[in-house]
Amino acid sequence: MGPLRLKQTPVEAPDWTDLKRDALAQALRAHLQGEVRFDPASRALYSTDASIYQIEPIGVVIPKTREDVVAAVSIAMEQRVPLVPRGGGTSLSGQTIGHGLVIDFSKYLNRVLDIDPTERTARVEPGVVLGHLNRALDPHGFMFGPDVATIDRANLGGMIGNNSAGARSVRFGKTIDHVLELDAVLTDGKVARFGAVDEVEIEKLKHRDGRLGQVYRATTWVLSRHEQEIRDIFPKVLRRVSGYSLDALLPPAPLNLAKLLVGSEGTLATLVEARLGIVEKPKHRGIAALHFAKLEDALESTPTILETQPSAIELIDKMIIDLAKKSLEYAKHVDFVDGDPEALLLVEFMDDDPRRIDKGFDELRTRLADHPVGTILASRDVEFANHVWSVRRTGMPLLYSIPGLRKPVTFVEDTAVDPARLASFVTEFKAILARYRTTGSFYGHASVGCLHIRPLLDLHSVEGRRDMAAIADEVVDLVIKYGGSLSGEHGDGLCRSYYNRKLFGDSLYEAFRRIKRGFDPDDLMNPGKIVEAPLPTEHLRTETATTTAPPTLYHFGEATSIADVASRCNGNALCRRQGIGTMCPSFAATHDEQHSPRGRANLLRAAMEGRLGPKSGSTWSSPLLEEALDFCLACKACKTECPTSVDVAKMKSEYLHQSHARKMPPLLARMMAAYPRLSSLGSRFSPFSNWVARSLPTRLFMEWFVGIDRRRKLPRFHRRTLYDWFLRHRSVGRELRGKVVLLADCFINHHEPSVGQAAVELLERAGYQVSLAKVCCGRTMISKGFLNDAKQLARQGIDRLLPSAESGLPILGLEPSCLLTLEDEWRDLVPGDEATLVASRISLVETWLAEQARRGDSSLPTPATESTERLLVHGHCHQKAAGEFDASVRALELLGNAKPTVLNTGCCGMAGAFGYEKRHYDVSHAVAEDRLLPALRAEPEATIVAPGFSCRTQMRDLAGRDSLHPVSYLHRRLLGPE
């Protein structure tokens, strides 16, 4: 009998990365009040920013308090985990990504702590958005000097980390010029306050124990050994943010290590509070748009223009102008451009005395008399100035709308040289691009010689990445030749840190390393930035992407696939902006990255790349992605307000459609999709159906069994629908000017037939014969992902409306969401000439009537007197997305002889069925509370006009305020009460 042999069971070795991640997460959760996110979706969300790079972090912390930050830093240092601080993620150089623990300050640590107008200071937390700070300062007559293009989404912490500047740096300087004190957590877990100190205090600090003493010893040693080199070698240009700001520490200025932390990109310490200097806000400003036939002419004129002491000189080149003209959102903003110039210079003057601004305009014309400048448009009109600046501020995102694989690449886009040498610098820069068979856009801050030049390259290809490296090498040499800086405001990050040794020389580079070791001896603070950096061609998101695009029912227009649509998101974070526009209501309510269009696009892309973990299964079975998409209100603002038109609403519908193929859709989704049929039954059995639907027992049952929040009351059904009324209606028209088709959507037909009646009577009194079209757009089906049913309805609708469209008849509607469906979704559900023709004939009733009146093709009466009531207009998201909101407002002015005030209210938060659902009610309310409800409370006596049925319902539910459809208001003004 041989020896006993035991059966060997193979034992898998533990995944030490996962074990380390789990230990870190466990420790963080035990000591933090904030959020600790280590799931695959969160790691995917924070693996990119607005740069060309992608690195998955170990995990994410979203601290709620300063103590949370201290705990996170301490735990990470103890476990030797790198730290990556992050705000809005608008970094163009890759500063806010890395394989470490990301700390996101933007969600909770975003308060303005104090404003002292007497001392001209403000204290802020790092997550404060610049626009928020400026709104808080505005009542006091102050502002923060540096005003970056990303003002509505850039966090102050990121601006400090980058040493940001903005368009008016020729007047207000950079962030470093306005930072007085900083509170920061050092790597030993202690909070230090850095501010100006005298010689006596320096000696005390040098002898302190712990990291703080080490910091002061290292810094003073570097300054004493390298003072002359710093004076000799640092570029003599205003816009230099490359390397560490050692030049700001030199005598005669007092030593202030807060200045060293500015521009350090989180590599030295973790910021928790800042005390900033603020400046008086000039009372008036004016802007002149100078047209040039040649780019070089514009640049050569810049030194002369500087003699007039403007507050800004901004360059916009032909590429951006042409892209703006093609953009749904920005085409209207370039109507000031005269002809086809190769370049524009926007010259701004700011002053408390408007006469000095006019004098600046006069001096500008006089000094440029001998320069080859074309049209000069100058104005102190605020609306004109905002109009012009909007194009400049969206220059970078607009560039990413260029179709094809060759995109403007952000890697040498931040060079800065003396403005007097800018023209020749650009000439040589162009020659470098030509050698690599490419070109780029030239725009930016001409006043300080800092242009944002992005070569067009295909980084998906080996050749494109090779060209990127070669162009970068040549541009570095060119910058050195002209005594400039490789980075003028966007920072070093993963893009440019590699070149700091070449830019500053071995000796100063070693000084940078000495500073880094003094603060961070273990290289755990945002490693790979400023010193010890990888090659700029490493970690490119295009190089690692292996996207598998699944087949879709939707046709995504010019995009080759849904993967292409998701990948169009370049991370510029326009969708995170606050206080203006419509995009993005769910982010405005939650301040959560996963509920921004950028977050959703990134998650969808991650799913298609298989980065959401093995448990997620296929692209269409990821619960992590489903959670992110669930809070999308399908407002469609991302389609138009995002310069690259990343249509998240359409991707959400496709995702839901694919999900329904795998599992039974929930009852609530099926009911909402079937709402057109259910509303017909509701009207048939009204008023009994109203009593049943609105009773408390029914609402409790619907909440428990279906998911409709009991705090909502379903809209009332009318037994006599618009269809019923129209069958018995006799025309009130007096002459026949033509025929029109009116779409009676299910909301107007069953819930507000009086609006449809008003439309019919207005059209008839205008001299038109009306026919009512029984066509359902399928919006409720699309929003819930029932795309097969929606496609069938779209096909039927096109067949019914096509004869009218072919006859040239206008097809008019009342509900913006229905019209957008016909104009947009139908063309992607049933692509072809027929859908396009039908879409081309679509208009809102009030805007079409206003156009006929303008042309003299209307018999409508004109009100004898101007309306004296306070009239507020809230726009529907889909109306804005279709580009028809401004026309609707003008219709009230032209037809109603009224002076409407457009509310800056964004989305109302109802979004069809979204606001009725229990799981969405709180978000729906928060969206309304963001801007709409405060605006209504401020105007308790005003008349409110709102084109959207959902908007009117939301205002009635949450504010107790009735509102009118524009057609109802016009009917009341022109024909009397309905």
GITAFEN-V576008 format. One record per residue. RES is the residue in one small letter. SS is DSSP state (hx for helix, st for strand, lp for the rest). OMEGA is omega as a letter, one per 20 degrees, with the letter a starting at -180 (999 if undefined). Layout:
BEGIN
<<RES;SS;OMEGA> <RES;SS;OMEGA>>
END
This chain:
BEGIN
<<m;lp;a> <g;lp;a> <p;lp;r> <l;lp;r> <r;lp;r> <l;lp;r> <k;lp;a> <q;lp;r> <t;lp;a> <p;lp;r> <v;lp;r> <e;lp;r> <a;lp;a> <p;lp;r> <d;lp;a> <w;hx;r> <t;hx;r> <d;hx;r> <l;hx;r> <k;hx;r> <r;hx;a> <d;hx;r> <a;hx;r> <l;hx;a> <a;hx;a> <q;hx;r> <a;hx;a> <l;hx;a> <r;hx;a> <a;hx;a> <h;hx;a> <l;lp;r> <q;lp;a> <g;lp;a> <e;st;r> <v;st;a> <r;st;r> <f;lp;a> <d;lp;a> <p;hx;a> <a;hx;r> <s;hx;r> <r;hx;r> <a;hx;a> <l;hx;a> <y;lp;r> <s;lp;r> <t;lp;r> <d;lp;a> <a;lp;a> <s;lp;a> <i;lp;a> <y;st;r> <q;lp;r> <i;lp;a> <e;lp;r> <p;lp;r> <i;lp;r> <g;st;a> <v;st;r> <v;st;r> <i;st;a> <p;lp;r> <k;lp;a> <t;lp;r> <r;hx;r> <e;hx;r> <d;hx;a> <v;hx;r> <v;hx;a> <a;hx;a> <a;hx;r> <v;hx;a> <s;hx;a> <i;hx;r> <a;hx;a> <m;hx;a> <e;hx;a> <q;lp;r> <r;lp;r> <v;lp;r> <p;lp;r> <l;st;r> <v;st;r> <p;st;a> <r;st;r> <g;lp;a> <g;lp;a> <g;lp;r> <t;lp;a> <s;lp;r> <l;lp;a> <s;lp;r> <g;lp;a> <q;lp;a> <t;lp;r> <i;lp;r> <g;lp;a> <h;lp;a> <g;lp;r> <l;st;r> <v;st;r> <i;st;a> <d;st;a> <f;lp;a> <s;lp;a> <k;lp;a> <y;lp;a> <l;lp;a> <n;lp;a> <r;lp;r> <v;st;a> <l;st;a> <d;st;r> <i;st;r> <d;st;a> <p;lp;a> <t;lp;r> <e;lp;a> <r;lp;r> <t;st;r> <a;st;r> <r;st;a> <v;st;r> <e;lp;a> <p;lp;a> <g;lp;r> <v;lp;r> <v;st;a> <l;hx;r> <g;hx;r> <h;hx;r> <l;hx;a> <n;hx;r> <r;hx;r> <a;hx;a> <l;hx;a> <d;hx;r> <p;lp;r> <h;lp;a> <g;lp;a> <f;st;r> <m;st;r> <f;lp;a> <g;lp;r> <p;lp;a> <d;st;a> <v;lp;a> <a;lp;r> <t;lp;a> <i;lp;a> <d;lp;r> <r;lp;r> <a;lp;r> <n;st;r> <l;hx;r> <g;hx;r> <g;hx;r> <m;hx;r> <i;hx;r> <g;hx;a> <n;hx;a> <n;lp;a> <s;lp;a> <a;lp;a> <g;st;a> <a;lp;a> <r;lp;a> <s;hx;r> <v;hx;r> <r;hx;a> <f;hx;r> <g;lp;a> <k;lp;r> <t;hx;a> <i;hx;a> <d;hx;a> <h;lp;r> <v;st;a> <l;st;a> <e;st;r> <l;st;r> <d;st;a> <a;st;r> <v;st;r> <l;lp;a> <t;lp;r> <d;lp;r> <g;lp;r> <k;lp;r> <v;st;r> <a;st;r> <r;st;a> <f;st;r> <g;lp;a> <a;st;r> <v;st;r> <d;lp;a> <e;hx;a> <v;hx;a> <e;hx;r> <i;hx;a> <e;hx;r> <k;hx;a> <l;hx;r> <k;hx;a> <h;lp;r> <r;lp;r> <d;lp;r> <g;hx;a> <r;hx;a> <l;hx;r> <g;hx;r> <q;hx;a> <v;hx;a> <y;hx;r> <r;hx;a> <a;hx;a> <t;hx;a> <t;hx;r> <w;hx;a> <v;hx;a> <l;hx;a> <s;hx;a> <r;hx;a> <h;hx;a> <e;hx;a> <q;hx;r> <e;hx;r> <i;hx;a> <r;hx;a> <d;hx;a> <i;hx;a> <f;lp;a> <p;lp;a> <k;lp;r> <v;lp;a> <l;lp;a> <r;lp;r> <r;lp;r> <v;lp;r> <s;lp;r> <g;lp;r> <y;lp;a> <s;lp;r> <l;hx;a> <d;hx;r> <a;hx;a> <l;hx;a> <l;lp;r> <p;lp;j> <p;lp;a> <a;lp;r> <p;lp;a> <l;st;r> <n;st;a> <l;hx;r> <a;hx;r> <k;hx;r> <l;hx;r> <l;hx;r> <v;lp;a> <g;lp;a> <s;lp;r> <e;lp;r> <g;lp;a> <t;lp;a> <l;lp;a> <a;lp;a> <t;st;a> <l;st;r> <v;st;r> <e;st;r> <a;st;r> <r;st;a> <l;st;r> <g;st;r> <i;lp;a> <v;st;r> <e;st;r> <k;lp;r> <p;lp;a> <k;lp;a> <h;st;r> <r;st;r> <g;st;a> <i;st;r> <a;st;r> <a;st;a> <l;st;a> <h;st;r> <f;st;r> <a;lp;a> <k;lp;r> <l;hx;a> <e;hx;r> <d;hx;r> <a;hx;a> <l;hx;r> <e;hx;r> <s;hx;a> <t;hx;r> <p;hx;r> <t;hx;r> <i;hx;r> <l;hx;r> <e;lp;r> <t;lp;r> <q;lp;r> <p;lp;r> <s;lp;r> <a;st;r> <i;st;a> <e;st;r> <l;st;r> <i;st;a> <d;st;a> <k;hx;a> <m;hx;a> <i;hx;r> <i;hx;a> <d;hx;r> <l;hx;r> <a;hx;r> <k;hx;a> <k;hx;a> <s;lp;r> <l;lp;a> <e;lp;a> <y;lp;r> <a;hx;a> <k;hx;a> <h;hx;a> <v;hx;r> <d;lp;r> <f;lp;a> <v;lp;a> <d;lp;r> <g;lp;a> <d;lp;a> <p;lp;r> <e;lp;a> <a;st;r> <l;st;r> <l;st;r> <l;st;a> <v;st;a> <e;st;r> <f;st;r> <m;st;a> <d;st;r> <d;lp;a> <d;lp;a> <p;hx;a> <r;hx;r> <r;hx;r> <i;hx;r> <d;hx;r> <k;hx;r> <g;hx;r> <f;hx;a> <d;hx;a> <e;hx;r> <l;hx;r> <r;hx;a> <t;hx;a> <r;hx;a> <l;lp;a> <a;lp;a> <d;lp;a> <h;lp;a> <p;lp;r> <v;st;r> <g;st;a> <t;st;r> <i;st;r> <l;st;a> <a;st;a> <s;st;r> <r;lp;r> <d;lp;a> <v;hx;a> <e;hx;r> <f;hx;r> <a;hx;r> <n;hx;r> <h;hx;a> <v;hx;a> <w;hx;a> <s;hx;r> <v;hx;r> <r;hx;a> <r;hx;a> <t;lp;a> <g;hx;a> <m;hx;r> <p;hx;r> <l;hx;a> <l;hx;a> <y;lp;r> <s;lp;r> <i;lp;a> <p;lp;r> <g;lp;a> <l;lp;r> <r;lp;a> <k;st;r> <p;st;a> <v;lp;a> <t;lp;r> <f;lp;r> <v;lp;a> <e;lp;a> <d;lp;a> <t;lp;r> <a;st;r> <v;lp;r> <d;lp;a> <p;hx;r> <a;hx;a> <r;hx;a> <l;hx;a> <a;hx;a> <s;hx;r> <f;hx;a> <v;hx;r> <t;hx;r> <e;hx;r> <f;hx;r> <k;hx;a> <a;hx;r> <i;hx;a> <l;hx;a> <a;hx;r> <r;hx;r> <y;lp;r> <r;lp;r> <t;lp;r> <t;lp;r> <g;st;r> <s;st;a> <f;st;r> <y;st;r> <g;st;a> <h;st;a> <a;hx;a> <s;hx;a> <v;hx;r> <g;lp;a> <c;st;a> <l;st;r> <h;st;a> <i;st;a> <r;st;r> <p;st;r> <l;st;a> <l;st;r> <d;lp;a> <l;lp;r> <h;lp;a> <s;lp;r> <v;hx;r> <e;hx;a> <g;hx;r> <r;hx;r> <r;hx;r> <d;hx;r> <m;hx;a> <a;hx;a> <a;hx;r> <i;hx;r> <a;hx;r> <d;hx;a> <e;hx;a> <v;hx;r> <v;hx;r> <d;hx;r> <l;hx;r> <v;hx;r> <i;hx;r> <k;hx;a> <y;lp;r> <g;lp;a> <g;lp;r> <s;st;r> <l;lp;r> <s;lp;r> <g;lp;r> <e;lp;a> <h;lp;r> <g;lp;a> <d;lp;r> <g;hx;r> <l;hx;a> <c;hx;a> <r;hx;a> <s;hx;a> <y;hx;a> <y;hx;a> <n;hx;r> <r;hx;a> <k;hx;a> <l;hx;a> <f;hx;a> <g;hx;a> <d;hx;a> <s;hx;r> <l;hx;r> <y;hx;r> <e;hx;r> <a;hx;r> <f;hx;a> <r;hx;r> <r;hx;r> <i;hx;a> <k;hx;a> <r;hx;r> <g;hx;r> <f;hx;a> <d;lp;a> <p;lp;a> <d;lp;r> <d;lp;a> <l;lp;a> <m;st;r> <n;lp;a> <p;lp;r> <g;lp;r> <k;lp;r> <i;lp;r> <v;lp;r> <e;lp;a> <a;lp;r> <p;lp;r> <l;lp;a> <p;lp;r> <t;lp;r> <e;lp;r> <h;lp;r> <l;st;a> <r;hx;r> <t;hx;a> <e;hx;a> <t;hx;a> <a;lp;r> <t;lp;a> <t;lp;r> <t;lp;a> <a;lp;r> <p;lp;r> <p;lp;a> <t;lp;r> <l;lp;r> <y;lp;r> <h;lp;a> <f;lp;r> <g;lp;a> <e;lp;r> <a;lp;a> <t;lp;a> <s;lp;r> <i;hx;r> <a;hx;r> <d;hx;r> <v;hx;a> <a;hx;a> <s;hx;r> <r;lp;r> <c;lp;a> <n;lp;r> <g;lp;a> <n;lp;r> <a;lp;r> <l;hx;a> <c;hx;r> <r;hx;a> <r;lp;a> <q;lp;r> <g;lp;r> <i;lp;r> <g;lp;a> <t;lp;a> <m;lp;i> <c;lp;a> <p;hx;a> <s;hx;r> <f;hx;r> <a;hx;a> <a;hx;a> <t;hx;a> <h;lp;a> <d;lp;a> <e;hx;a> <q;hx;r> <h;hx;r> <s;lp;r> <p;hx;r> <r;hx;a> <g;hx;a> <r;hx;r> <a;hx;r> <n;hx;r> <l;hx;r> <l;hx;r> <r;hx;r> <a;hx;r> <a;hx;a> <m;hx;r> <e;lp;r> <g;lp;a> <r;lp;a> <l;lp;r> <g;lp;a> <p;hx;a> <k;hx;a> <s;hx;r> <g;lp;a> <s;lp;r> <t;hx;a> <w;hx;r> <s;hx;a> <s;lp;r> <p;hx;r> <l;hx;r> <l;hx;a> <e;hx;r> <e;hx;a> <a;hx;a> <l;hx;a> <d;hx;a> <f;lp;r> <c;lp;a> <l;lp;a> <a;lp;a> <c;lp;r> <k;lp;r> <a;hx;a> <c;hx;r> <k;hx;a> <t;hx;a> <e;hx;r> <c;lp;a> <p;lp;r> <t;lp;r> <s;lp;r> <v;lp;a> <d;lp;a> <v;hx;a> <a;hx;a> <k;hx;r> <m;hx;r> <k;hx;r> <s;hx;r> <e;hx;r> <y;hx;r> <l;hx;r> <h;hx;r> <q;hx;r> <s;hx;a> <h;hx;r> <a;lp;a> <r;lp;a> <k;lp;a> <m;lp;r> <p;lp;r> <p;lp;a> <l;hx;a> <l;hx;r> <a;hx;a> <r;hx;r> <m;hx;a> <m;hx;r> <a;hx;a> <a;lp;a> <y;hx;r> <p;hx;r> <r;hx;r> <l;hx;r> <s;hx;r> <s;hx;r> <l;hx;r> <g;hx;r> <s;hx;a> <r;hx;a> <f;lp;r> <s;lp;j> <p;lp;a> <f;hx;a> <s;hx;r> <n;hx;a> <w;hx;a> <v;hx;a> <a;hx;a> <r;hx;r> <s;lp;a> <l;hx;r> <p;hx;r> <t;hx;a> <r;hx;r> <l;hx;r> <f;hx;a> <m;hx;r> <e;hx;a> <w;hx;a> <f;hx;a> <v;hx;a> <g;lp;r> <i;st;a> <d;lp;a> <r;lp;r> <r;lp;r> <r;lp;r> <k;lp;r> <l;lp;a> <p;lp;a> <r;lp;r> <f;lp;r> <h;lp;a> <r;lp;r> <r;lp;a> <t;lp;r> <l;hx;r> <y;hx;a> <d;hx;a> <w;hx;a> <f;hx;r> <l;hx;a> <r;hx;a> <h;lp;r> <r;lp;a> <s;lp;r> <v;lp;a> <g;lp;a> <r;lp;r> <e;lp;a> <l;lp;r> <r;lp;a> <g;st;a> <k;st;r> <v;st;r> <v;st;r> <l;st;r> <l;st;r> <a;lp;a> <d;lp;a> <c;hx;a> <f;hx;r> <i;hx;a> <n;hx;a> <h;hx;a> <h;lp;a> <e;lp;a> <p;hx;a> <s;hx;r> <v;hx;r> <g;hx;r> <q;hx;r> <a;hx;r> <a;hx;a> <v;hx;a> <e;hx;r> <l;hx;a> <l;hx;a> <e;hx;r> <r;hx;r> <a;lp;r> <g;lp;a> <y;st;r> <q;st;a> <v;st;r> <s;st;a> <l;st;a> <a;st;r> <k;lp;a> <v;lp;r> <c;lp;a> <c;lp;a> <g;lp;a> <r;hx;a> <t;hx;r> <m;hx;a> <i;hx;a> <s;hx;r> <k;lp;r> <g;lp;r> <f;lp;a> <l;hx;r> <n;hx;r> <d;hx;a> <a;hx;r> <k;hx;r> <q;hx;r> <l;hx;r> <a;hx;r> <r;hx;r> <q;hx;a> <g;hx;r> <i;hx;r> <d;hx;a> <r;hx;a> <l;hx;a> <l;hx;r> <p;hx;r> <s;hx;r> <a;hx;r> <e;hx;r> <s;lp;r> <g;lp;a> <l;lp;r> <p;st;r> <i;st;a> <l;st;r> <g;st;a> <l;lp;a> <e;lp;a> <p;hx;a> <s;hx;r> <c;hx;a> <l;hx;r> <l;hx;r> <t;hx;r> <l;hx;a> <e;hx;a> <d;hx;a> <e;hx;a> <w;hx;a> <r;hx;r> <d;hx;r> <l;hx;r> <v;lp;a> <p;lp;r> <g;lp;a> <d;hx;a> <e;hx;r> <a;hx;r> <t;hx;r> <l;hx;r> <v;hx;a> <a;hx;a> <s;hx;a> <r;lp;a> <i;st;r> <s;st;r> <l;st;a> <v;hx;a> <e;hx;a> <t;hx;r> <w;hx;r> <l;hx;r> <a;hx;r> <e;hx;r> <q;hx;r> <a;hx;r> <r;hx;a> <r;hx;a> <g;lp;a> <d;lp;a> <s;lp;r> <s;lp;a> <l;lp;r> <p;lp;r> <t;lp;r> <p;lp;a> <a;lp;a> <t;lp;r> <e;lp;r> <s;lp;r> <t;lp;a> <e;lp;r> <r;lp;a> <l;st;r> <l;st;a> <v;st;r> <h;st;a> <g;lp;r> <h;lp;a> <c;hx;a> <h;hx;r> <q;hx;r> <k;hx;a> <a;hx;r> <a;lp;r> <g;lp;a> <e;lp;a> <f;hx;r> <d;hx;r> <a;hx;r> <s;hx;r> <v;hx;r> <r;hx;r> <a;hx;r> <l;hx;r> <e;hx;a> <l;hx;a> <l;hx;a> <g;hx;a> <n;lp;a> <a;lp;r> <k;lp;a> <p;lp;r> <t;st;a> <v;st;r> <l;lp;r> <n;lp;a> <t;lp;r> <g;lp;a> <c;lp;r> <c;lp;r> <g;lp;a> <m;lp;r> <a;lp;r> <g;lp;a> <a;lp;a> <f;hx;a> <g;hx;r> <y;hx;a> <e;st;a> <k;hx;a> <r;hx;a> <h;hx;a> <y;hx;a> <d;hx;r> <v;hx;r> <s;hx;r> <h;hx;a> <a;hx;r> <v;hx;r> <a;hx;a> <e;hx;a> <d;hx;r> <r;lp;a> <l;hx;a> <l;hx;r> <p;hx;r> <a;hx;r> <l;hx;r> <r;hx;a> <a;lp;a> <e;lp;a> <p;lp;a> <e;lp;a> <a;lp;r> <t;st;a> <i;st;r> <v;st;a> <a;st;a> <p;lp;a> <g;lp;r> <f;hx;r> <s;hx;a> <c;hx;r> <r;hx;r> <t;hx;a> <q;hx;a> <m;hx;r> <r;hx;a> <d;hx;a> <l;hx;a> <a;hx;a> <g;lp;a> <r;lp;r> <d;lp;r> <s;lp;a> <l;st;r> <h;lp;r> <p;hx;r> <v;hx;r> <s;hx;r> <y;hx;a> <l;hx;r> <h;hx;r> <r;hx;a> <r;hx;a> <l;hx;a> <l;lp;a> <g;lp;a> <p;lp;a> <e;lp;999>>
END
